[in-house]
Amino acid sequence: MKKEQKRKILFYGILAGALLLFAACAAHLAPYDPYEQNLELSLLPPSAAHWMGTDRYGRDLFSRILSGARVSIFSALLVVAASALIGTLAGIFSGWLEGKTDTVLMQISDIFLAFPGMVFAIAFSGVLQSGMTGAVVSLILVSWPKYARLARNRVLALKHMPFIAAARLTGNGTWKMIRRHILPNLAGQTIVTAVLDIGTMMLEYFSKRLAEDEELRKELDYTWYIVKAWDADGLRLNEKWLKGPYTLYNYSRNFFRPAGFRQVDWTFPIDYKELHFHNTLPETTAMMHLIDKIRPEFIYSLHNAGFGGVYWYLSRKTPEIYEEMREAANRQDVPLNLGEPEAPYCVEVAPAVYQSLGIRQDYDYMEQYGNVDMKEAIKCGTCSADYGKDVCGAFTLLTELPYFYDKRIKDMSPSDILRKDAVLEKLEWNEKSNRFIRETLDISRRYMEEENPFLLALCAFTEDDSGEATKRMVEENPEYHKTATIAEKFDNGLVSKFYKLLSYGMLIRANEYELEKMQGKGEEEQEKAAALKKAFEIAEKEHRELAEYLEQEIDYLVVPIRKLVSIQLECGLLMAEYLKEH
């Protein structure tokens, strides 16, 4: 184990120990009885006497948080530890023994994976009728299969490697090889997954409490509908970058975004002029039914922006709260995105605040500036913001958050180029890159299955007809004939190349996807393998060269996930409070 890894483990171990010690001593650290009510002290602001203020019943919030932390932290850690242990052991035996053992264990895991996790947990907990114990046991039951799958796949890859064969030749038995060679190679991904799961388990526990505890729901005075993942398959195809390193290369090499007609939030039905889309995905249909049933007042969709700064989309103007949202980003030292808007037809209502986008805006823009067949130009539906607004007048907020940023994204000083020229240079470079992608795909495309998710995405993203429309728009719009700011030049130049880097990563993965399938099936078709490998190598070379160029040209910082979560949560709660009052 490398020294740096050991230092990291030691550091996080100390933090975990401190957290456990804090939770264990919570009852002694609390300055007040967390359950004692005093209506005379209701809703007091933070002060020296009450550090976090009081709730509507006059209870000290700091004491209540300390009290709740003990339960939440220990229960979350117990669930994660037990799930990781059971799942990892099951996965090791499944992958090592293979055959009937593998079949039985994986079929058992599939049974648990087939049920919606929280629904199963609530049902099982109800059967047990044992409060916290039931909650913990039920969450363990729905959580261990993930670890089993991860461990099994890793073991299947490891057991055929040369160092395992060498260990066998030296006389090592099964148990010794598992202990000395398999477990150390599983530790990294298991620990990363477990750490990420701690927050998830706390959210699961919170969800369960909300479902069971009527008094808690009354106290919070909100009705919560939490959808934790709209597109689980899409999420899995992005998982590899989560454990780092957090570089532009690694992020783009493991990136995936589906084609528009395969995105859950862009397949809501719509009939608008010549656009008629009703090919909704099953997940989209489920969300439609949920919106139809609950008729929400507020929809908060969690997003990320990849590179840049923080910006927001709102379905209607709420100028009274813009400054508070910007302050939420400022408190976390994450800059606003003051560069080029995401789309040319974005309506900016304040710095880094835009009117929310739907497919109608895209359609009108293409109709005005494009020279295309509108029936063919747009192949997806509309979004949840549009659907919620049409069904029940729901307000939608999106907080777009960057994983990486460069200080130039907020620089409003003038550059040495017109904004129009900066946009045209971007479009020219994008066209060149799209040609490269299409030409590389031509080498191996005939060997790819039609449902290859990376192929579908690349075809959709490289056949975009908006480029010619944008060229016409920037010539006609006087706003683009002004000098570009540093932020706008940076966004049109380097940031746009970062997003094309993501497409290069998917080009690699499109060929890699087919090669891995061939290997899994034991296929030996030389012509097919040669074509896929050639396209893979060409894509990999171009991707690496662009990644190295961007690493040199961009002085970027990686935004810690806790900062992004803080901004996301604060903005959501700010808007919920605002809407309740207005």
C-alpha positions in Angstrom: 0.0 0.0 0.0 1.3 3.4 -1.0 2.3 6.0 1.7 -0.2 8.5 0.3 -3.0 5.9 0.6 -2.0 5.1 4.1 -2.1 8.7 5.0 -5.5 9.1 3.5 -6.8 6.1 5.4 -5.3 7.4 8.6 -6.8 10.9 8.0 -10.3 9.6 7.3 -10.0 7.1 10.1 -9.3 9.9 12.5 -12.3 11.9 11.2 -14.5 8.9 11.4 -13.4 8.2 15.0 -14.0 11.9 15.9 -17.5 11.7 14.4 -18.2 8.5 16.4 -16.9 10.1 19.6 -19.0 13.2 18.9 -22.1 11.0 18.4 -21.4 8.9 21.5 -21.1 12.0 23.7 -24.0 13.9 22.1 -26.2 13.5 25.2 -23.6 15.1 27.4 -22.8 17.9 25.0 -26.4 19.0 24.5 -27.0 22.2 26.6 -30.8 21.6 26.9 -33.2 18.7 27.0 -34.0 18.1 23.3 -37.6 17.2 24.1 -38.5 20.0 26.6 -41.1 22.3 25.2 -41.5 26.0 26.0 -43.9 27.9 23.8 -42.6 31.2 25.2 -39.3 30.5 23.4 -40.9 29.6 20.1 -39.0 30.3 16.9 -36.2 32.3 18.5 -33.3 33.2 16.1 -29.7 32.0 16.8 -28.2 33.5 19.9 -25.6 32.9 22.6 -28.3 31.0 24.6 -29.6 29.0 21.6 -26.8 28.6 19.0 -29.2 27.4 16.3 -32.4 29.0 17.6 -35.5 27.2 18.6 -38.3 25.4 16.8 -42.0 26.3 16.9 -42.4 24.4 20.2 -39.5 26.3 21.9 -37.1 23.3 21.8 -33.4 24.1 21.4 -32.4 23.1 17.8 -28.7 22.5 18.6 -29.7 20.0 21.3 -32.1 18.3 19.0 -29.5 18.0 16.2 -27.0 16.5 18.7 -29.6 14.1 19.9 -30.6 13.0 16.4 -27.0 12.7 15.3 -26.4 9.9 17.7 -29.2 7.8 16.3 -28.6 8.8 12.7 -24.8 8.3 12.6 -24.7 5.0 14.4 -27.6 3.5 12.5 -26.2 4.6 9.2 -22.7 3.3 10.0 -24.2 0.0 11.2 -26.3 -0.5 8.0 -23.3 0.4 5.8 -20.8 -1.8 7.7 -23.2 -4.8 7.8 -24.2 -4.4 4.2 -20.6 -4.1 3.0 -19.5 -7.1 5.0 -22.3 -9.4 4.0 -22.3 -8.3 0.4 -18.6 -8.4 -0.1 -18.3 -12.0 1.4 -21.2 -13.2 -0.8 -19.6 -11.6 -3.9 -16.2 -13.1 -3.1 -17.6 -16.7 -2.8 -19.8 -16.1 -5.8 -17.0 -15.0 -8.1 -14.3 -17.3 -6.8 -16.4 -20.5 -6.8 -18.6 -19.6 -9.9 -20.8 -22.5 -11.1 -23.9 -23.3 -9.1 -22.8 -21.2 -6.1 -22.5 -18.1 -8.3 -25.9 -18.8 -9.9 -27.7 -19.3 -6.5 -26.1 -16.3 -4.8 -26.7 -13.9 -7.7 -30.3 -15.1 -8.1 -30.9 -14.3 -4.4 -29.4 -10.9 -4.9 -31.5 -10.3 -8.0 -34.6 -11.1 -5.9 -33.8 -8.2 -3.5 -32.7 -5.9 -6.4 -36.1 -6.5 -8.2 -38.0 -4.8 -5.4 -38.0 -1.0 -4.9 -35.6 -0.7 -2.0 -37.4 1.7 0.3 -40.8 0.1 -0.3 -39.3 -3.3 0.6 -37.6 -1.8 3.7 -40.8 -0.2 5.0 -42.8 -3.4 4.4 -40.3 -5.6 6.1 -39.9 -3.2 9.0 -43.7 -3.2 9.4 -43.6 -7.0 9.6 -40.9 -7.0 12.2 -42.7 -4.4 14.4 -39.4 -3.6 16.1 -38.8 0.1 15.6 -35.1 1.1 15.0 -34.0 -2.6 14.9 -36.5 -3.3 12.1 -35.4 -0.2 10.2 -31.7 -1.2 10.4 -32.4 -4.9 9.5 -34.6 -4.0 6.6 -32.1 -1.5 5.2 -29.3 -4.1 5.4 -31.5 -6.6 3.5 -32.0 -4.2 0.5 -28.4 -2.8 0.5 -26.1 -5.9 0.5 -26.7 -7.0 -3.1 -24.9 -3.9 -4.5 -21.7 -4.8 -2.6 -22.1 -8.4 -3.7 -22.3 -7.4 -7.4 -19.2 -5.1 -7.0 -17.2 -7.8 -5.3 -18.2 -10.6 -7.6 -17.3 -8.6 -10.8 -13.9 -7.6 -9.3 -13.1 -11.2 -8.2 -14.0 -12.6 -11.7 -11.4 -10.1 -13.1 -8.8 -10.8 -10.5 -8.8 -14.6 -10.4 -7.5 -14.9 -13.9 -4.6 -12.4 -13.5 -1.0 -13.6 -13.5 -0.3 -12.8 -9.9 -3.1 -15.1 -8.8 -1.8 -17.9 -11.0 1.7 -17.3 -9.4 0.2 -17.5 -5.9 -1.4 -20.8 -6.8 1.9 -22.2 -8.1 3.6 -21.3 -4.8 1.1 -23.5 -2.9 -1.2 -20.9 -1.5 -4.6 -22.3 -0.6 -8.0 -20.7 -1.3 -8.4 -19.0 2.0 -4.8 -17.6 2.0 -5.2 -16.2 -1.5 -8.6 -14.6 -0.7 -7.1 -13.1 2.5 -3.7 -11.9 1.0 -4.6 -11.1 -2.6 -8.4 -10.7 -3.2 -9.5 -8.7 -0.1 -6.7 -6.1 -0.4 -7.7 -5.5 -4.0 -11.4 -5.2 -3.1 -10.8 -2.8 -0.2 -10.5 0.4 -2.3 -13.8 0.2 -4.2 -15.7 -1.2 -1.2 -14.5 1.6 1.1 -15.4 4.3 -1.5 -18.9 2.7 -2.0 -19.4 2.5 1.7 -18.4 6.1 2.3 -20.8 7.3 -0.4 -23.5 5.1 1.1 -23.3 6.7 4.6 -25.0 9.8 3.3 -27.5 7.7 1.3 -28.4 5.6 4.3 -29.0 8.8 6.3 -31.3 9.9 3.6 -33.0 6.5 3.5 -33.5 6.7 7.3 -34.9 10.2 6.9 -37.3 9.1 4.2 -38.5 6.2 6.4 -39.0 8.5 9.4 -41.0 10.9 7.3 -43.2 8.0 6.1 -43.8 6.7 9.6 -43.7 9.7 11.9 -46.7 12.0 11.6 -45.5 14.3 14.4 -42.2 14.9 12.5 -44.1 15.7 9.3 -46.3 18.2 11.2 -43.2 19.7 12.8 -41.4 20.3 9.5 -44.6 21.5 7.9 -43.8 20.2 4.4 -45.0 17.3 2.4 -41.9 15.6 1.0 -41.7 13.5 -2.2 -38.1 12.3 -2.6 -37.1 10.6 -5.9 -33.5 9.5 -5.4 -32.6 8.4 -8.9 -34.6 8.9 -12.1 -32.1 7.0 -14.3 -30.3 4.3 -12.3 -28.8 2.8 -15.5 -27.4 6.1 -16.5 -26.0 6.6 -13.0 -24.1 3.3 -13.1 -22.4 4.3 -16.3 -20.8 7.3 -14.5 -19.8 5.5 -11.3 -16.1 4.9 -12.1 -15.0 8.5 -11.8 -16.5 8.8 -8.2 -13.4 7.3 -6.5 -11.1 9.7 -8.3 -8.6 11.0 -9.3 -10.7 14.2 -9.8 -9.1 15.3 -13.0 -10.6 16.5 -16.3 -9.1 13.3 -17.9 -10.7 10.9 -15.5 -14.0 12.6 -15.4 -14.4 12.6 -19.2 -13.0 9.1 -19.6 -15.8 7.7 -17.4 -18.6 10.1 -18.5 -21.9 9.2 -19.9 -25.0 11.1 -20.8 -27.8 9.4 -22.8 -29.3 10.8 -26.0 -32.2 13.2 -25.5 -34.8 10.6 -26.4 -33.3 8.3 -23.7 -33.2 10.9 -20.9 -36.0 10.5 -18.4 -36.4 14.3 -17.9 -36.7 14.9 -21.7 -39.3 12.4 -22.8 -42.4 14.0 -21.3 -45.2 14.1 -23.9 -45.9 17.3 -25.8 -47.9 18.6 -28.8 -46.5 21.9 -30.0 -46.9 23.2 -33.5 -45.4 20.4 -35.7 -43.8 18.6 -32.7 -45.7 15.6 -31.5 -43.8 13.4 -29.0 -45.4 10.6 -27.0 -42.7 8.0 -26.8 -42.2 8.4 -23.1 -39.9 6.1 -21.1 -41.3 3.9 -18.3 -39.5 6.1 -15.7 -41.0 9.2 -17.3 -44.4 7.7 -17.2 -44.0 6.9 -13.5 -43.0 10.6 -12.9 -46.0 11.8 -14.9 -48.4 9.7 -12.7 -46.7 11.0 -9.6 -47.1 14.7 -10.7 -50.7 14.0 -11.8 -51.5 12.5 -8.4 -49.8 14.8 -6.0 -50.0 18.1 -8.1 -46.9 19.5 -6.5 -46.4 23.3 -5.9 -42.6 23.0 -6.1 -40.4 20.7 -8.2 -36.7 20.7 -7.4 -34.6 18.8 -9.8 -30.9 18.1 -8.8 -28.4 18.9 -11.5 -24.8 19.4 -12.1 -23.1 21.6 -14.7 -19.7 19.8 -15.1 -17.4 22.8 -15.5 -17.9 26.5 -14.8 -19.8 28.1 -12.0 -23.2 28.1 -10.2 -26.3 29.2 -12.1 -30.1 28.7 -11.7 -33.2 28.1 -13.8 -36.6 29.2 -12.5 -40.0 28.7 -14.1 -41.0 32.2 -13.1 -39.3 35.3 -11.9 -38.7 35.6 -8.1 -36.4 38.6 -7.8 -36.8 38.8 -4.0 -34.7 35.7 -3.5 -31.9 36.0 -6.2 -29.5 37.6 -3.8 -30.0 34.9 -1.1 -29.3 32.2 -3.7 -26.1 33.9 -4.8 -25.1 34.2 -1.2 -25.6 30.5 -0.8 -22.9 30.0 -3.5 -20.7 32.7 -2.1 -20.7 31.2 1.4 -19.2 28.0 -0.1 -16.7 30.0 -2.1 -18.0 28.7 -5.5 -18.2 31.4 -8.2 -21.2 32.3 -10.3 -21.2 31.2 -13.9 -21.1 34.6 -15.8 -19.9 33.1 -19.1 -22.0 32.2 -22.2 -25.5 30.8 -21.3 -26.1 27.1 -21.9 -28.2 27.8 -24.9 -28.4 30.9 -27.1 -32.1 31.3 -26.4 -31.7 31.4 -22.6 -33.5 34.4 -21.0 -31.3 35.9 -18.3 -33.4 37.5 -15.6 -30.4 38.3 -13.3 -26.7 37.5 -13.3 -26.5 33.7 -13.4 -30.3 33.3 -13.1 -32.3 32.2 -16.1 -35.9 31.5 -17.1 -36.2 27.7 -17.2 -35.9 26.0 -20.5 -38.4 23.7 -22.2 -38.6 22.2 -25.6 -40.9 25.0 -26.8 -38.0 27.5 -26.5 -35.7 25.1 -28.5 -38.4 24.7 -31.1 -39.1 28.4 -31.5 -35.3 29.1 -31.8 -34.8 26.5 -34.5 -37.9 27.7 -36.3 -36.7 31.3 -36.3 -33.1 30.8 -37.2 -32.7 27.3 -38.6 -33.3 26.0 -42.1 -34.4 22.5 -41.1 -37.4 20.2 -41.2 -38.9 20.8 -37.8 -40.4 17.3 -37.7 -36.8 15.9 -37.9 -34.9 18.6 -36.0 -36.2 17.7 -32.5 -36.4 14.1 -31.6 -37.2 14.3 -27.9 -40.0 15.5 -25.7 -40.3 18.2 -23.1 -39.1 18.3 -19.5 -40.7 17.9 -16.0 -40.7 21.6 -15.6 -43.0 22.1 -18.6 -45.2 19.1 -17.7 -45.6 20.2 -14.0 -46.4 23.8 -15.1 -49.0 22.6 -17.6 -50.6 20.0 -15.3 -50.8 22.0 -12.0 -48.9 25.3 -12.3 -45.9 23.8 -10.4 -42.9 26.0 -9.8 -39.6 24.5 -10.8 -36.1 25.4 -9.6 -32.8 23.9 -11.0 -29.5 24.7 -9.3 -26.7 23.9 -11.7 -23.4 23.1 -9.9 -19.9 22.6 -11.3 -17.5 19.9 -10.3 -14.6 22.1 -11.6 -14.2 25.8 -12.0 -11.6 28.4 -13.1 -11.7 31.9 -11.8 -12.1 33.3 -15.3 -15.7 32.1 -15.4 -16.7 35.1 -13.2 -14.3 37.7 -14.8 -16.5 40.5 -16.4 -13.6 42.6 -17.7 -13.4 43.0 -21.5 -11.4 40.6 -23.6 -9.6 41.0 -26.9 -12.3 39.5 -29.1 -15.9 40.2 -30.1 -18.5 37.9 -28.6 -19.7 37.0 -32.0 -16.3 35.9 -33.1 -15.8 33.9 -29.9 -19.1 32.0 -30.6 -18.2 31.4 -34.3 -14.8 30.0 -33.4 -16.5 27.6 -30.9 -18.9 26.5 -33.6 -16.1 25.9 -36.1 -14.1 23.8 -33.6 -17.2 21.8 -32.6 -18.0 21.0 -36.3 -14.4 19.8 -36.8 -14.7 17.6 -33.6 -18.0 16.2 -34.7 -16.5 15.2 -38.0 -13.7 13.4 -36.2 -16.2 11.5 -34.0 -18.3 10.5 -37.0 -15.3 9.4 -39.0 -14.0 7.3 -36.1 -17.4 5.7 -35.6 -17.4 4.8 -39.3 -14.5 2.4 -38.7 -16.3 0.3 -36.2 -20.0 1.2 -36.2 -21.2 -1.7 -38.3 -19.9 -4.0 -35.5 -21.9 -2.2 -32.8 -25.3 -3.2 -31.6 -28.0 -0.7 -32.2 -28.7 -0.3 -28.5 -25.1 0.6 -27.6 -25.9 3.5 -25.2 -22.7 5.4 -26.1 -23.3 5.1 -29.8 -26.9 6.4 -29.4 -25.7 9.4 -27.4 -22.9 10.2 -29.9 -25.2 10.0 -32.9 -27.6 12.4 -31.2 -25.0 14.9 -30.0 -23.1 15.0 -33.3 -26.2 15.4 -35.5 -27.3 18.6 -33.8 -28.7 21.1 -36.3 -28.5 24.1 -34.1 -25.0 25.2 -35.3 -26.2 26.9 -38.5 -29.1 28.5 -36.5 -26.6 30.0 -34.0 -24.4 31.3 -36.8 -27.4 33.2 -38.2 -28.5 34.4 -34.8 -25.1 35.9 -33.8 -25.0 37.9 -37.0 -28.4 39.3 -36.5 -28.3 39.9 -32.7 -26.5 43.2 -31.8 -25.7 41.8 -28.3 -23.1 39.6 -30.0 -21.3 42.4 -31.8 -20.0 43.8 -28.5 -16.6 42.9 -27.0 -16.8 39.6 -25.1 -16.0 39.5 -21.4 -13.2 37.3 -20.2 -15.8 35.0 -18.9 -17.6 34.7 -22.2 -14.3 34.2 -24.1 -13.2 31.5 -21.6 -16.6 29.8 -21.8 -16.7 29.8 -25.6 -13.1 28.7 -25.9 -11.8 26.3 -23.3 -15.0 25.3 -21.5 -16.7 24.3 -24.7 -13.6 22.1 -25.5 -14.1 20.5 -22.0 -17.6 19.4 -23.0 -16.4 18.0 -26.3 -13.8 16.1 -24.3 -16.8 14.3 -22.7 -17.9 13.2 -26.2 -14.4 11.9 -26.9 -14.6 9.8 -23.7 -17.9 8.3 -24.8 -16.4 7.6 -28.2 -13.7 5.5 -26.4 -16.4 3.8 -24.4 -18.6 3.0 -27.4 -15.8 0.8 -28.8 -14.8 -0.5 -25.3 -18.4 -1.5 -24.7 -18.3 -3.8 -27.7 -14.8 -5.2 -27.0 -15.8 -6.1 -23.4 -18.9 -7.9 -24.7 -16.8 -9.9 -27.2 -14.5 -10.9 -24.3 -17.4 -11.9 -22.1 -18.9 -14.1 -24.8 -15.5 -15.5 -25.9 -15.9 -14.2 -29.4 -12.8 -14.4 -31.6 -14.0 -12.6 -34.8 -10.6 -11.0 -35.8 -12.0 -8.5 -38.3 -14.5 -7.2 -35.8 -12.0 -7.0 -33.0 -9.4 -5.2 -35.2 -11.9 -2.6 -36.3 -13.1 -1.9 -32.7 -9.5 -1.8 -31.4 -8.5 0.6 -34.2 -11.3 3.0 -33.5 -10.7 2.7 -29.7 -7.0 3.6 -30.1 -7.7 6.6 -32.4 -10.3 7.9 -30.0 -8.1 7.3 -26.9 -5.2 9.2 -28.6 -7.4 12.2 -29.4 -9.0 12.2 -26.0 -5.6 12.1 -24.2 -4.2 14.9 -26.3 -7.1 17.2 -25.7 -7.2 16.4 -22.0 -3.5 17.2 -21.7 -4.0 20.5 -23.5 -6.9 21.5 -21.2 -4.9 20.5 -18.1 -2.2 23.0 -19.2 -4.5 25.8 -20.3 -7.0 25.7 -17.4 -6.1 26.5 -13.9 -9.0 24.7 -12.4 -10.1 23.8 -8.9 -12.1 20.7 -7.9 -15.2 21.6 -5.9 -15.7 19.4 -2.8 -19.0 17.5 -2.9 -20.0 18.9 0.5 -20.0 22.4 -0.9 -22.2 21.4 -3.8 -24.7 19.6 -1.4 -24.7 22.7 0.9 -25.6 25.0 -2.0 -28.2 22.6 -3.4 -29.9 22.1 -0.1 -29.8 25.7 1.0 -31.3 27.0 -2.4 -34.0 24.4 -2.2 -35.1 25.3 1.3 -34.9 29.0 0.6 -37.2 28.6 -2.4 -39.6 26.4 -0.5 -39.9 29.0 2.3 -40.3 31.8 -0.2 -43.1 29.9 -2.1 -44.9 29.1 1.2 -44.9 32.8 2.1 -45.9 34.0 -1.4 
